[in-house]
Amino acid sequence: MIEQFIREVLAEDIGRGDLYARVSAPISASAKIIAKSDGVLAGEEYLRVLARIQNFEILWRKYDGERFVKGDILLELSGDSHTLLRIERTLLNMLLHASSIASLTRRYADLIAPYGTRLLDTRKTRPLLRNLEKYATRIGGATNHRMGLDDALMLKDTHLKTIENLEQFMEEARAKIPFTSKIEIEAETTEMAKRAMAVGADIVMCDNMSPQQLREVVEYKWEHHSSVLLEASGNITLETIEEYAKTGVDAISSGALIHQANWIDLSMKMD
């Protein structure tokens, strides 16, 4: 899957061929990828495949998940000049995109690490970039939420509007979905959270609740449905995430890990 993605990305940029290669002969060359801002590296899995199919070498100075600061040399590249110049933008785009997401994710993860709360991403990903973006959140310290509609049954507010009898629906769902699949129900109020637990949800997503409401739900869970997992979600920011983690919820999900990640600054310099 990674190789197919990279071939498509290369085709997007190279098109019918790099015009530079028409007017110069290739020579042996080397280059460095240099950090021009601080961050967390992500993209190693993708770059290893890129190097294999484009036949150049990478000497790794930093690896996935490692922090770097402005001025650090992250990678050293070697190969023929045509190849290194041809893959420059593809390599940098993947490395920048993944590392930017990993860098922001690490900031969120570090804030809630003392409380044992898991950080989750969401399906708010760019079209056809879900695998890359969710890979980047993992490198940054998050746990993937659903990859798609086929790996868990989640009943959001929009689904619940179409269900007349939730108890009956849950019975039918348990009989029809895979045995290992979990069912998660979204709740926007404490009363809905309690009902979701009562009908047998494996996970209850507490959406847009205040920390005080969450504490009430957490307390109720431990008194009546201790095996249920609680997830907090909805407009949780770097400024507020620690307060949510203190409530005792099992996990906090945030689409911001991906859609609010600003690109860091990296560049390639030929030796």
C-alpha positions as CSV (number, residue, x, y, z in Angstrom):
1,M,0.0,0.0,0.0
2,I,2.9,2.4,0.8
3,E,4.6,1.6,-2.4
4,Q,1.5,2.2,-4.5
5,F,1.0,5.5,-2.7
6,I,4.6,6.6,-3.4
7,R,4.4,5.6,-7.0
8,E,1.3,7.8,-7.4
9,V,2.9,10.7,-5.7
10,L,6.0,10.4,-7.9
11,A,3.8,10.3,-11.0
12,E,2.0,13.4,-9.9
13,D,5.2,15.4,-9.7
14,I,7.4,13.8,-12.5
15,G,4.6,13.6,-15.1
16,R,6.2,12.6,-18.4
17,G,9.7,13.1,-17.1
18,D,11.9,15.6,-15.4
19,L,13.0,18.2,-18.0
20,Y,16.2,18.8,-16.1
21,A,17.4,15.3,-17.0
22,R,17.2,16.3,-20.7
23,V,19.9,18.9,-20.5
24,S,22.5,17.4,-18.1
25,A,24.3,14.1,-17.5
26,P,23.9,12.5,-14.1
27,I,26.8,12.6,-11.7
28,S,27.4,11.1,-8.3
29,A,25.9,13.3,-5.7
30,S,25.0,13.7,-2.0
31,A,22.6,15.9,0.0
32,K,21.4,16.6,3.5
33,I,17.9,17.1,4.9
34,I,18.3,19.9,7.4
35,A,15.8,21.0,10.1
36,K,15.0,24.7,10.0
37,S,12.6,24.5,13.0
38,D,12.1,22.1,15.9
39,G,9.9,19.0,15.7
40,V,9.5,15.2,15.9
41,L,10.5,13.1,12.9
42,A,8.0,10.9,11.1
43,G,8.1,9.5,7.6
44,E,10.8,6.9,7.9
45,E,8.6,4.0,6.7
46,Y,7.7,5.9,3.6
47,L,11.2,7.2,2.8
48,R,12.7,3.7,3.1
49,V,10.3,2.6,0.3
50,L,11.0,5.7,-1.8
51,A,14.7,5.0,-1.5
52,R,14.3,1.4,-2.6
53,I,12.2,2.1,-5.6
54,Q,14.2,5.1,-6.7
55,N,17.6,3.5,-6.0
56,F,19.3,6.0,-3.6
57,E,20.8,5.6,-0.2
58,I,19.7,7.2,3.1
59,L,22.0,7.6,6.1
60,W,19.7,8.2,9.1
61,R,20.7,10.8,11.6
62,K,17.2,10.8,13.2
63,Y,14.6,8.1,13.3
64,D,10.8,8.1,13.6
65,G,9.7,9.5,16.9
66,E,12.9,11.3,17.7
67,R,12.9,15.0,18.5
68,F,15.0,17.4,16.5
69,V,15.9,21.1,16.8
70,K,16.7,23.8,14.2
71,G,20.0,23.1,12.5
72,D,20.0,19.3,13.0
73,I,20.9,17.1,10.0
74,L,18.0,14.6,9.8
75,L,19.1,12.5,6.8
76,E,22.0,12.2,4.4
77,L,21.2,11.1,0.9
78,S,23.5,9.7,-1.8
79,G,22.9,8.6,-5.4
80,D,23.1,10.0,-8.9
81,S,22.2,13.7,-9.2
82,H,19.2,13.2,-11.4
83,T,17.6,10.9,-8.9
84,L,18.2,13.1,-5.9
85,L,16.8,16.2,-7.7
86,R,13.9,14.2,-9.0
87,I,12.7,12.9,-5.6
88,E,13.5,16.1,-3.6
89,R,9.9,17.4,-3.5
90,T,8.3,14.0,-3.0
91,L,10.6,13.2,-0.1
92,L,10.2,16.6,1.5
93,N,6.5,16.7,1.2
94,M,6.0,13.3,2.9
95,L,8.6,14.1,5.6
96,L,7.1,17.5,6.2
97,H,3.5,16.4,6.3
98,A,4.1,13.4,8.6
99,S,6.6,15.2,10.9
100,S,4.3,18.2,11.3
101,I,1.5,16.0,12.5
102,A,3.8,14.0,14.7
103,S,5.2,17.2,16.2
104,L,1.8,18.6,17.2
105,T,0.6,15.2,18.4
106,R,3.6,14.9,20.7
107,R,2.6,18.2,22.3
108,Y,-0.8,16.8,23.1
109,A,0.5,13.4,24.2
110,D,3.0,14.9,26.6
111,L,0.4,17.0,28.4
112,I,-1.8,14.0,29.3
113,A,0.9,11.4,29.8
114,P,1.0,11.8,33.6
115,Y,-2.7,10.9,33.9
116,G,-2.6,7.6,31.9
117,T,-5.1,8.9,29.4
118,R,-4.8,7.6,25.8
119,L,-4.7,10.1,23.0
120,L,-6.7,9.2,19.9
121,D,-6.9,10.6,16.4
122,T,-10.1,10.7,14.3
123,R,-11.3,10.1,10.7
124,K,-11.0,13.8,10.0
125,T,-8.2,13.2,7.5
126,R,-7.4,14.5,4.0
127,P,-8.9,12.3,1.2
128,L,-6.6,9.4,0.3
129,L,-4.0,10.5,3.0
130,R,-5.5,8.6,5.9
131,N,-2.9,6.0,6.2
132,L,0.0,8.5,6.1
133,E,-1.7,10.9,8.5
134,K,-2.7,8.2,11.0
135,Y,0.8,6.7,10.8
136,A,2.1,10.2,11.8
137,T,-0.2,10.5,14.8
138,R,1.1,7.1,16.0
139,I,4.7,8.2,15.7
140,G,3.7,11.3,17.7
141,G,2.3,9.3,20.6
142,A,-1.4,8.8,19.8
143,T,-3.4,5.6,19.3
144,N,-5.4,5.3,16.1
145,H,-9.2,5.5,16.4
146,R,-11.1,3.8,13.6
147,M,-9.4,3.6,10.3
148,G,-12.7,3.3,8.6
149,L,-16.4,2.3,8.9
150,D,-15.5,-1.4,8.8
151,D,-13.4,-1.8,12.0
152,A,-15.9,-0.7,14.6
153,L,-19.6,0.3,14.8
154,M,-20.0,3.9,16.0
155,L,-23.4,5.4,16.5
156,K,-23.0,9.1,16.2
157,D,-25.9,11.6,16.7
158,T,-26.7,11.4,13.0
159,H,-27.1,7.6,13.3
160,L,-29.1,7.8,16.5
161,K,-31.7,10.0,14.7
162,T,-32.4,7.1,12.4
163,I,-32.8,4.5,15.1
164,E,-36.3,4.1,16.6
165,N,-35.5,1.5,19.2
166,L,-31.9,1.6,20.4
167,E,-32.2,-1.5,22.6
168,Q,-33.5,-3.6,19.7
169,F,-30.9,-2.2,17.3
170,M,-28.1,-3.2,19.7
171,E,-29.4,-6.8,19.9
172,E,-29.4,-7.0,16.1
173,A,-26.0,-5.4,15.8
174,R,-24.4,-7.9,18.2
175,A,-25.8,-10.7,16.0
176,K,-24.7,-9.2,12.7
177,I,-21.3,-7.5,13.2
178,P,-18.1,-9.4,13.7
179,F,-17.7,-10.9,17.2
180,T,-14.5,-8.9,17.8
181,S,-16.0,-5.6,16.7
182,K,-16.8,-3.0,19.4
183,I,-19.8,-0.7,19.5
184,E,-19.3,2.9,20.4
185,I,-22.2,5.3,21.1
186,E,-21.9,9.1,21.1
187,A,-23.5,11.0,24.0
188,E,-23.9,14.7,24.3
189,T,-25.5,14.7,27.8
190,T,-24.8,12.8,30.9
191,E,-28.2,11.1,30.6
192,M,-27.4,9.9,27.1
193,A,-24.1,8.6,28.4
194,K,-25.9,6.6,31.1
195,R,-28.4,5.2,28.6
196,A,-25.5,4.2,26.2
197,M,-23.9,2.2,29.0
198,A,-27.2,0.6,29.9
199,V,-27.9,-0.7,26.3
200,G,-24.4,-2.3,26.2
201,A,-22.0,0.1,24.5
202,D,-18.4,-1.0,24.7
203,I,-17.3,2.6,24.4
204,V,-19.2,5.9,25.1
205,M,-17.9,9.0,23.4
206,C,-18.8,12.0,25.6
207,D,-19.0,14.8,23.0
208,N,-18.6,18.4,23.9
209,M,-19.1,17.8,27.6
210,S,-17.5,20.0,30.2
211,P,-14.9,18.5,32.6
212,Q,-17.5,18.6,35.4
213,Q,-20.0,16.6,33.3
214,L,-17.3,14.1,32.5
215,R,-16.5,13.6,36.1
216,E,-20.1,12.7,36.7
217,V,-20.1,10.2,33.9
218,V,-16.8,8.7,35.1
219,E,-18.2,8.3,38.6
220,Y,-21.4,6.7,37.2
221,K,-19.4,4.3,35.1
222,W,-17.3,3.0,38.0
223,E,-20.4,2.5,40.1
224,H,-22.6,0.8,37.4
225,H,-20.6,-0.2,34.3
226,S,-17.0,-0.5,35.1
227,S,-16.0,-2.3,31.9
228,V,-17.2,0.5,29.6
229,L,-14.5,2.7,28.1
230,L,-15.1,6.5,28.1
231,E,-13.8,8.8,25.4
232,A,-13.9,12.5,25.6
233,S,-14.1,14.5,22.3
234,G,-15.1,17.8,20.9
235,N,-13.2,21.1,20.7
236,I,-10.5,19.9,23.2
237,T,-7.4,22.1,22.7
238,L,-3.8,22.2,23.9
239,E,-5.0,24.6,26.6
240,T,-7.8,22.4,27.9
241,I,-6.7,18.8,27.3
242,E,-5.0,18.4,30.6
243,E,-8.1,19.4,32.5
244,Y,-10.1,16.8,30.6
245,A,-7.4,14.1,31.3
246,K,-7.8,14.8,35.0
247,T,-11.4,13.7,34.9
248,G,-10.4,10.0,34.6
249,V,-11.7,9.4,31.1
250,D,-10.0,6.5,29.4
251,A,-9.2,8.4,26.2
252,I,-9.4,11.8,24.5
253,S,-9.8,12.1,20.8
254,S,-9.0,15.1,18.7
255,G,-9.1,15.8,15.0
256,A,-6.8,18.8,15.6
257,L,-3.8,16.5,15.7
258,I,-4.1,16.4,11.9
259,H,-6.1,19.3,10.7
260,Q,-4.5,21.9,12.9
261,A,-0.9,20.8,12.3
262,N,1.1,23.6,10.8
263,W,4.0,22.6,8.6
264,I,7.4,22.7,10.1
265,D,10.4,23.8,8.1
266,L,12.8,21.4,6.5
267,S,15.0,21.7,3.4
268,M,17.3,19.7,1.2
269,K,20.8,21.0,0.5
270,M,23.1,19.5,-2.1
271,D,26.7,18.9,-0.9
